[in-house]
Amino acid sequence: MLRPTQSDTRLPLVSGFLAWTRGLSSRFTRARELRSLDPQELGGIARDLGITVPELFRLASQGVNIEWLLEKRLAEMGLSESLMRARHPKVLRDLDRVCGNCASAKRCASDFAQNKSGRSAYCPNTQTLEALKKSTELET
């Protein structure tokens, strides 16, 4: 029987650290790329997304996959992103903006990673999602 060596037992720790480092580097790169843009171009991108320039920088430096979190929240409520995009595009954009600026994004990601679901008192989008769910139920 083979016994794990010290380097074998540290492998998950090292790979986790490397993944964290790559993620951190990626966030800095995105923010640096934004800072290199002409202010008018930067403002245009923010306007196209329906957010402010500071919100754009916050999203670029966010360490959590916001799109995945919102997708999970929508699915949790029985709502599809494609349906939302077709029926309520401005609301979806607002949900995305609020999610991207949420101070609880890491907690949310952790909850989904641990398969914890249900109404989240800390989620600033919960009331909007519940209202959308009710309106969708009324439409069917």
C-alpha angles and dihedrals in degrees: 000000000000119000118214114250123225090258090052092054092048094050096093090048092051094046090048091051091049092050090049090049092050090050092049091048091049092053092051091048093053092049091046091051091052092050090053092060124099109262092241091051091048091050090049092053091049091048091049089054093045094240138105124260092252089052089051090055091047091052092048092053094044112121095203127077097248095184090057092049094051091045089053092047091050092049090047088059093044093251125133122219092222091053090048091049091052099043105026110019095155092049091049090051090050092048089051092049093049091046091049092053096042117128089208098058093115092049090049092050090048092051092052092045088055091045092245109151141159134089108339115212090196095054111099090204096056098097093047092048092049091050090049091050091052092048091049091050090051091051093056 
